[in-house]
Amino acid sequence: MRESALRLGWRMLAYGAIGLGTAGLVVPLLPTTPFLLVAAWAAPKGSPRLARWLWHHPRLGPPLRAWHEQRAIPRRTKPVAIALLALSWLVLWLGGAPGFVLGTTAAIFGCVATFIVTRPDATALPNASQ
C-alpha cells in the first residue's frame, strides 16, 4: 500500500511538472525546461511508461537526452530562451512592476542567460527509440 502511494505521488509530480512546463510555453515568467527536467526525474519512480514517453517524445526527448548525456543545450534553443527571458522582463516593466522587482528579476535573468549561453551546444545524439 505504501509503495502504491509513493508511486502515485511520483506520478502526480511528473504529470504536474509536465503540465506546468507545457503552460510555460505560453505564460511569461513560467519556465518550461526546469519542469520538464523534474518530470524526467520523477517519472521513472512513478510510471516507467510515462518516462519512456518523455524520453522518446520527438520534441521533448532530444533536449532531455542532450542535457542528461552532455549537459548541453541545443544551439537553436539558446536564442529562444534568451528572447523569452527578455520578453518576460518587458512584460513586468510594461505592467508597472516596482523597481526592486525589475532590478532583482533583471539580475536573476542575467544569471540565467549567462548560464544558458555558456552551456555547450548539444551535438546530434543517436535516436533512442528502443
N, CA, C and O of each residue as an XYZ file, in Angstrom:
520
protein
N       0.822     -1.199      0.000
C       0.000      0.000      0.000
C       0.859      1.252      0.000
O       0.603      2.190     -0.755
N       1.885      1.265      0.854
C       2.769      2.428      0.931
C       3.496      2.642     -0.394
O       3.688      3.776     -0.832
N       3.902      1.527     -1.032
C       4.607      1.633     -2.308
C       3.690      2.216     -3.383
O       4.137      3.023     -4.199
N       2.425      1.825     -3.396
C       1.471      2.370     -4.374
C       1.287      3.869     -4.167
O       1.218      4.635     -5.129
N       1.209      4.277     -2.908
C       1.039      5.701     -2.619
C       2.264      6.485     -3.066
O       2.141      7.582     -3.611
N       3.446      5.922     -2.835
C       4.662      6.604     -3.279
C       4.709      6.721     -4.802
O       5.047      7.773     -5.343
N       4.368      5.629     -5.483
C       4.357      5.661     -6.953
C       3.337      6.688     -7.457
O       3.603      7.409     -8.419
N       2.191      6.751     -6.818
C       1.179      7.728     -7.196
C       1.710      9.148     -6.988
O       1.491     10.022     -7.827
N       2.402      9.377     -5.881
C       2.987     10.690     -5.620
C       4.003     11.088     -6.688
O       3.987     12.219     -7.173
N       4.880     10.164     -7.049
C       5.874     10.449     -8.089
C       5.192     10.726     -9.427
O       5.584     11.626    -10.170
N       4.163      9.930     -9.715
C       3.441     10.105    -10.977
C       2.740     11.458    -11.006
O       2.762     12.147    -12.026
N       2.120     11.842     -9.898
C       1.452     13.148     -9.817
C       2.449     14.280     -9.984
O       2.175     15.269    -10.664
N       3.622     14.125     -9.349
C       4.667     15.137     -9.507
C       5.089     15.237    -10.971
O       5.234     16.341    -11.496
N       5.285     14.108    -11.631
C       5.707     14.112    -13.031
C       4.648     14.752    -13.922
O       4.967     15.607    -14.749
N       3.400     14.349    -13.760
C       2.327     14.925    -14.586
C       2.140     16.413    -14.277
O       1.906     17.206    -15.189
N       2.240     16.792    -13.024
C       2.135     18.206    -12.656
C       3.252     19.026    -13.279
O       3.025     20.131    -13.772
N       4.458     18.476    -13.254
C       5.596     19.184    -13.852
C       5.426     19.292    -15.368
O       5.756     20.324    -15.953
N       4.921     18.249    -15.999
C       4.665     18.321    -17.439
C       3.611     19.392    -17.726
O       3.743     20.163    -18.677
N       2.579     19.433    -16.907
C       1.548     20.455    -17.084
C       2.082     21.863    -16.929
O       1.784     22.740    -17.740
N       2.876     22.085    -15.884
C       3.461     23.417    -15.682
C       4.448     23.761    -16.795
O       4.506     24.901    -17.255
N       5.227     22.759    -17.223
C       6.158     23.002    -18.325
C       5.427     23.355    -19.602
O       5.869     24.220    -20.357
N       4.314     22.693    -19.847
C       3.508     22.987    -21.034
C       2.911     24.390    -20.931
O       2.894     25.135    -21.911
N       2.427     24.745    -19.757
C       1.891     26.094    -19.561
C       2.990     27.142    -19.762
O       2.726     28.246    -20.238
N       4.219     26.786    -19.396
C       5.337     27.710    -19.552
C       5.640     28.054    -20.997
O       6.352     29.020    -21.272
N       5.104     27.269    -21.923
C       5.312     27.588    -23.337
C       4.579     28.873    -23.726
O       4.979     29.552    -24.672
N       3.520     29.205    -23.011
C       2.728     30.376    -23.382
C       2.631     31.436    -22.279
O       2.235     32.568    -22.554
N       2.980     31.093    -21.050
C       2.859     32.034    -19.940
C       4.225     32.646    -19.641
O       5.155     31.930    -19.270
N       4.355     33.975    -19.800
C       5.626     34.609    -19.457
C       5.992     34.366    -17.992
O       5.112     34.262    -17.137
N       7.247     34.281    -17.718
C       7.827     34.079    -16.386
C       7.683     32.652    -15.867
O       8.183     32.352    -14.783
N       7.018     31.765    -16.600
C       6.898     30.374    -16.170
C       7.829     29.541    -17.046
O       7.560     29.353    -18.232
N       8.916     29.042    -16.474
C       9.882     28.316    -17.295
C       9.361     26.942    -17.704
O       8.521     26.355    -17.021
N       9.861     26.448    -18.807
C       9.462     25.133    -19.300
C      10.481     24.074    -18.930
O      10.127     23.036    -18.372
N      11.735     24.328    -19.236
C      12.783     23.320    -19.093
C      12.926     22.772    -17.677
O      12.988     21.553    -17.516
N      12.981     23.615    -16.640
C      13.137     23.035    -15.292
C      12.002     22.073    -14.937
O      12.235     21.056    -14.284
N      10.787     22.385    -15.358
C       9.674     21.500    -15.060
C       9.803     20.181    -15.815
O       9.478     19.123    -15.278
N      10.276     20.242    -17.057
C      10.458     19.003    -17.812
C      11.589     18.165    -17.217
O      11.528     16.936    -17.239
N      12.609     18.818    -16.691
C      13.683     18.076    -16.032
C      13.164     17.394    -14.763
O      13.542     16.262    -14.462
N      12.300     18.086    -14.027
C      11.690     17.478    -12.837
C      10.824     16.286    -13.255
O      10.852     15.234    -12.616
N      10.059     16.461    -14.330
C       9.220     15.359    -14.818
C      10.073     14.169    -15.233
O       9.730     13.024    -14.940
N      11.186     14.438    -15.918
C      12.074     13.348    -16.351
C      12.700     12.645    -15.151
O      12.998     11.452    -15.221
N      12.902     13.363    -14.060
C      13.463     12.778    -12.841
C      12.414     11.968    -12.082
O      12.710     10.889    -11.569
N      11.176     12.493    -12.011
C      10.143     11.851    -11.206
C       9.435     10.712    -11.935
O       9.014      9.745    -11.300
N       9.300     10.811    -13.241
C       8.508      9.828    -13.991
C       8.980      8.389    -13.804
O       8.134      7.520    -13.597
N      10.277      8.080    -13.864
C      10.673      6.675    -13.697
C      10.291      6.094    -12.337
O      10.102      4.885    -12.210
N      10.180      6.938    -11.336
C       9.830      6.472    -10.000
C       8.332      6.169     -9.879
O       7.920      5.379     -9.030
N       7.521      6.806    -10.738
C       6.083      6.623    -10.645
C       5.463      5.898    -11.818
O       4.461      5.201    -11.663
N       6.051      6.058    -12.990
C       5.463      5.449    -14.171
C       6.533      5.242    -15.240
O       6.857      6.172    -15.979
N       7.077      4.042    -15.326
C       8.068      3.793    -16.372
C       7.530      4.090    -17.775
O       8.278      4.510    -18.658
N       6.234      3.870    -17.970
C       5.639      4.171    -19.276
C       5.708      5.675    -19.584
O       6.044      6.063    -20.703
N       5.393      6.511    -18.601
C       5.485      7.955    -18.773
C       6.934      8.370    -19.022
O       7.198      9.235    -19.857
N       7.865      7.762    -18.305
C       9.286      8.077    -18.501
C       9.709      7.755    -19.932
O      10.386      8.555    -20.578
N       9.311      6.586    -20.424
C       9.637      6.222    -21.817
C       9.035      7.223    -22.785
O       9.687      7.624    -23.749
N       7.784      7.634    -22.536
C       7.126      8.596    -23.408
C       7.907      9.916    -23.446
O       8.136     10.479    -24.517
N       8.313     10.400    -22.270
C       9.084     11.656    -22.219
C      10.401     11.534    -22.976
O      10.719     12.379    -23.812
N      11.166     10.484    -22.685
C      12.498     10.336    -23.265
C      12.461     10.053    -24.761
O      13.422     10.352    -25.470
N      11.366      9.483    -25.248
C      11.262      9.146    -26.670
C      10.355     10.089    -27.445
O      10.133      9.900    -28.641
N       9.832     11.100    -26.768
C       8.978     12.079    -27.436
C       9.805     12.807    -28.498
O      10.947     13.183    -28.229
N       9.252     13.014    -29.699
C      10.048     13.632    -30.767
C      10.496     15.063    -30.461
O      11.539     15.486    -30.960
N       9.745     15.819    -29.660
C      10.129     17.199    -29.345
C      10.820     17.330    -27.985
O      11.756     18.115    -27.838
N      10.368     16.574    -27.008
C      10.894     16.696    -25.653
C      12.113     15.808    -25.410
O      13.001     16.174    -24.640
N      12.162     14.656    -26.056
C      13.230     13.695    -25.824
C      14.631     14.190    -26.164
O      15.531     14.070    -25.333
N      14.847     14.744    -27.361
C      16.211     15.164    -27.706
C      16.831     16.176    -26.745
O      17.983     15.993    -26.353
N      16.114     17.247    -26.340
C      16.749     18.156    -25.375
C      16.988     17.513    -24.011
O      17.985     17.811    -23.353
N      16.075     16.628    -23.579
C      16.285     15.937    -22.302
C      17.519     15.048    -22.369
O      18.327     15.027    -21.440
N      17.663     14.318    -23.464
C      18.838     13.444    -23.615
C      20.118     14.274    -23.729
O      21.151     13.901    -23.172
N      20.052     15.398    -24.449
C      21.242     16.253    -24.581
C      21.680     16.758    -23.211
O      22.872     16.772    -22.902
N      20.714     17.175    -22.389
C      21.076     17.660    -21.067
C      21.607     16.529    -20.204
O      22.613     16.690    -19.512
N      20.938     15.388    -20.243
C      21.318     14.252    -19.409
C      22.704     13.719    -19.786
O      23.520     13.435    -18.910
N      22.965     13.587    -21.074
C      24.204     12.955    -21.523
C      25.361     13.927    -21.712
O      26.517     13.539    -21.539
N      25.080     15.186    -22.064
C      26.150     16.126    -22.402
C      26.134     17.397    -21.568
O      27.053     18.209    -21.674
N      25.115     17.588    -20.743
C      24.920     18.857    -20.031
C      24.959     20.009    -21.034
O      25.565     21.053    -20.790
N      24.286     19.785    -22.179
C      24.310     20.730    -23.281
C      22.902     21.183    -23.630
O      21.921     20.501    -23.333
N      22.821     22.345    -24.267
C      21.560     22.924    -24.706
C      21.635     23.067    -26.220
O      22.634     23.566    -26.738
N      20.606     22.643    -26.939
C      20.639     22.790    -28.400
C      20.855     24.247    -28.816
O      20.306     25.165    -28.208
N      21.654     24.439    -29.848
C      22.036     25.776    -30.297
C      20.837     26.652    -30.616
O      20.812     27.823    -30.237
N      19.849     26.108    -31.302
C      18.718     26.951    -31.685
C      17.797     27.260    -30.510
O      16.961     28.158    -30.611
N      17.926     26.546    -29.410
C      17.114     26.807    -28.230
C      17.627     28.014    -27.451
O      16.846     28.724    -26.817
N      18.918     28.244    -27.496
C      19.513     29.315    -26.695
C      18.941     30.693    -27.012
O      18.515     31.384    -26.087
N      18.907     31.133    -28.289
C      18.352     32.464    -28.538
C      16.872     32.570    -28.184
O      16.406     33.633    -27.776
N      16.144     31.490    -28.335
C      14.724     31.496    -27.962
C      14.595     31.695    -26.455
O      13.766     32.483    -26.000
N      15.405     30.992    -25.688
C      15.359     31.132    -24.230
C      15.717     32.549    -23.798
O      15.061     33.121    -22.927
N      16.748     33.110    -24.399
C      17.167     34.481    -24.051
C      16.063     35.471    -24.425
O      15.758     36.387    -23.661
N      15.467     35.279    -25.606
C      14.391     36.178    -26.041
C      13.192     36.089    -25.096
O      12.568     37.106    -24.792
N      12.869     34.887    -24.634
C      11.741     34.744    -23.711
C      12.039     35.359    -22.345
O      11.141     35.890    -21.691
N      13.287     35.286    -21.919
C      13.663     35.977    -20.679
C      13.463     37.483    -20.841
O      12.900     38.144    -19.968
N      13.932     38.011    -21.967
C      13.795     39.453    -22.222
C      12.316     39.838    -22.324
O      11.907     40.868    -21.789
N      11.525     39.023    -23.000
C      10.094     39.302    -23.133
C       9.408     39.269    -21.764
O       8.558     40.109    -21.472
N       9.774     38.311    -20.942
C       9.186     38.230    -19.599
C       9.515     39.474    -18.788
O       8.657     40.004    -18.083
N      10.758     39.941    -18.886
C      11.138     41.153    -18.158
C      10.370     42.353    -18.697
O       9.925     43.210    -17.934
N      10.218     42.408    -20.024
C       9.483     43.507    -20.649
C       8.029     43.533    -20.180
O       7.473     44.607    -19.951
N       7.419     42.378    -20.037
C       6.046     42.295    -19.536
C       5.977     42.863    -18.115
O       5.044     43.588    -17.773
N       6.960     42.530    -17.304
C       7.000     43.094    -15.946
C       7.118     44.611    -15.990
O       6.411     45.319    -15.272
N       8.005     45.098    -16.826
C       8.242     46.540    -16.929
C       6.988     47.259    -17.423
O       6.572     48.261    -16.841
N       6.391     46.747    -18.498
C       5.176     47.354    -19.039
C       4.012     47.243    -18.066
O       3.107     48.077    -18.072
N       4.037     46.221    -17.239
C       2.987     46.033    -16.240
C       3.152     46.911    -15.012
O       2.318     46.883    -14.108
N       4.222     47.689    -14.976
C       4.420     48.613    -13.866
C       4.960     47.979    -12.599
O       4.660     48.437    -11.496
N       5.748     46.935    -12.745
C       6.343     46.297    -11.569
C       7.253     47.293    -10.846
O       7.872     48.146    -11.483
N       7.335     47.185     -9.526
C       8.207     48.081     -8.758
C       9.677     47.925     -9.160
O      10.086     46.884     -9.676
N      10.444     48.954     -8.918
C      11.861     48.972     -9.292
C      12.659     47.819     -8.705
O      13.498     47.237     -9.393
N      12.410     47.479     -7.441
C      13.193     46.385     -6.842
C      12.870     45.057     -7.521
O      13.742     44.197     -7.643
N      11.619     44.882     -7.966
C      11.243     43.659     -8.676
C      11.945     43.625    -10.036
O      12.479     42.595    -10.446
N      11.936     44.767    -10.725
C      12.610     44.835    -12.028
C      14.110     44.585    -11.882
O      14.700     43.854    -12.678
N      14.720     45.185    -10.876
C      16.152     45.003    -10.668
C      16.511     43.581    -10.285
O      17.457     43.001    -10.818
N      15.746     43.023     -9.352
C      16.007     41.650     -8.921
C      15.793     40.673    -10.074
O      16.601     39.771    -10.295
N      14.711     40.861    -10.792
C      14.417     39.985    -11.927
C      15.483     40.121    -13.006
O      15.901     39.123    -13.593
N      15.923     41.340    -13.272
C      16.975     41.544    -14.277
C      18.256     40.820    -13.863
O      18.924     40.212    -14.700
N      18.599     40.882    -12.582
C      19.799     40.197    -12.103
C      19.657     38.674    -12.241
O      20.578     37.997    -12.699
N      18.505     38.152    -11.845
C      18.275     36.704    -11.953
C      18.283     36.277    -13.414
O      18.937     35.299    -13.776
N      17.557     37.010    -14.254
C      17.506     36.675    -15.676
C      18.888     36.793    -16.318
O      19.236     36.009    -17.201
N      19.667     37.769    -15.874
C      21.041     37.899    -16.393
C      21.879     36.676    -16.049
O      22.638     36.183    -16.883
N      21.740     36.188    -14.822
C      22.472     34.976    -14.424
C      22.003     33.767    -15.223
O      22.818     32.959    -15.670
N      20.689     33.643    -15.401
C      20.149     32.521    -16.172
C      20.628     32.595    -17.617
O      21.025     31.584    -18.196
N      20.590     33.791    -18.199
C      21.046     33.960    -19.589
C      22.529     33.613    -19.718
O      22.936     32.972    -20.687
N      23.325     34.031    -18.757
C      24.753     33.697    -18.779
C      24.953     32.188    -18.703
O      25.781     31.627    -19.421
N      24.198     31.543    -17.837
C      24.279     30.089    -17.718
C      23.931     29.425    -19.052
O      24.640     28.530    -19.513
N      22.844     29.868    -19.659
C      22.401     29.280    -20.931
C      23.460     29.457    -22.016
O      23.792     28.509    -22.729
N      23.980     30.657    -22.135
C      24.949     30.949    -23.197
C      26.254     30.176    -22.999
O      26.915     29.818    -23.974
N      26.620     29.921    -21.768
C      27.900     29.246    -21.509
C      27.804     27.720    -21.557
O      28.826     27.043    -21.448
N      26.605     27.167    -21.716
C      26.479     25.711    -21.864
C      26.929     25.329    -23.266
O      26.734     26.090    -24.214
N      27.530     24.154    -23.398
C      27.931     23.726    -24.742
C      26.707     23.474    -25.614
O      25.609     23.214    -25.121
N      26.926     23.559    -26.919
C      25.865     23.222    -27.869
C      25.728     21.706    -27.913
O      26.722     20.979    -27.922
N      24.502     21.249    -27.939
C      24.245     19.806    -27.994
C      24.647     19.273    -29.363
O      24.305     19.852    -30.395
N      25.362     18.183    -29.357
C      25.695     17.515    -30.607
C      24.596     16.515    -30.903
O      23.826     16.145    -30.017
N      24.526     16.087    -32.129
C      23.481     15.134    -32.518
C      23.631     13.853    -31.711
O      24.716     13.279    -31.620
N      22.541     13.427    -31.140
C      22.540     12.204    -30.348
C      21.851     11.110    -31.146
O      20.928     11.396    -31.908
N      22.272      9.883    -30.990
C      21.566      8.801    -31.664
C      20.125      8.723    -31.184
O      19.839      8.998    -30.019
N      19.232      8.354    -32.066
C      17.830      8.233    -31.713
C      17.653      7.101    -30.718
O      18.078      5.972    -30.965
N      17.027      7.407    -29.599
C      16.853      6.416    -28.530
C      15.456      5.818    -28.578
O      14.764      5.783    -27.561
N      15.044      5.360    -29.717
C      13.676      4.831    -29.849
C      13.656      3.310    -29.708
O      13.033      2.623    -30.517
N      14.304      2.798    -28.726
C      14.371      1.352    -28.493
C      13.125      0.880    -27.804
O      12.989     -0.310    -27.520
